[in-house]
Amino acid sequence: MRLSQRVARISISSTAEVFAAASKLKSQGIDLVDLGAGEPDFPTPENIKQVAIQSIHKNFTRYTPTDGISELKEAIVYRHREDFQSNYTPEEVLVTSGGKHAIFNLISALIDPGDEVVIPSPYWVTFREAVSYAGGSCKFVRTAESENFRLTALQIKTALSEKTRLILLNSPNNPSGAVISQKEAHKIAKLAYKRNIMLLSDECYCHFIYDGLPHFSMASLSKTYRENLIIIGSVSKTYSMTGWRVGYCLASPVLIRAMLKIQSHCTSNANSIAQKAAVEALSGSQKSVQEMHTEYNKRRTFIVQALNEIPGISCNWPDGAFYVYPNVKQFIGGGGKTTTSHLALQLLDKAHVAVVPGEAFGTYEHLRLSYANSIQQLKEGVNRLRSFFETL
């Protein structure tokens, strides 16, 4: 069978592969510690679930407008204004089936073959694949581990060329947890505006920032840069709704209409019941968000300290999200474990611990571990990691 060149340019998501492998082992009754899953371990808040149940009983199960129900678009505008003092309108909102869907729509609407997209590294796995699928070229900007993987405007400026069409940011970063400073974010936004380059800011982890760092959106920096700015958001991480699949894009009406064209011919609307639930998530009580933030911060403290006590491993303090990105270069190269992918497979097979190899994110000396797990599970996972690495 001949498949398209578009499909040949991309590979299956590494995080999805780890999830599938972990699920298979669990189904076999194996006691697995899953530090690979990029999703909250908390249940969806009860008030959100109740609205979904009520929506089913009210038969809200038909198609909705492709760009989302009006009350959800208004709720997205409201929440963003409350949290970040922005002034978007419903006409600048597109509701999608998760943040990943919004990113694919956006890149499909913007990128032609030959266009360059500047992406800081380490990067979320889908960024590279979405650009490749559209026929664009990725230009990676390596951030420094010694600087806690924090991005600077100078690094972005150095990577720009006449072919640059889009700069793609993710703060807090998946996998490193790095947060771009307000000063550097403002410089990057100004740079993109002056060069007439589009700037995408993936802010799906924006409510999980630690150590008193400023809580801001690129959209709250200056109204001047709005025409070139795209914000991607989601209810998945903030409200523990990963399986509900509701995301959104905030952008100029022209770009929203272009993305809507694409969406109208592929997925149509996001799930109708999930849309109603998302309205409650965004406009209802935010108590659960703060509770998750507090718990994640405790877990972050535990796992960073615990990993740094394992000989041969060094782990930076992440600024946000719920991942750590320890350096394991001391264990790369010998005994057939020549890459982090090999190391991750060995951990899964011998220690029954699921992690994601750094190669998936564009680096070659790291593993990504999620601390969206109970302290008990994290302790067990760290103990298994210590025992495994002591044998190498």
Summary of the structure (lengths in Angstrom):
residues: 392
radius of gyration: 20.7
end to end distance: 43.5
largest distance: 60.7
contacts: 1339
relative contact order: 0.17
helix: 48%
strand: 14%
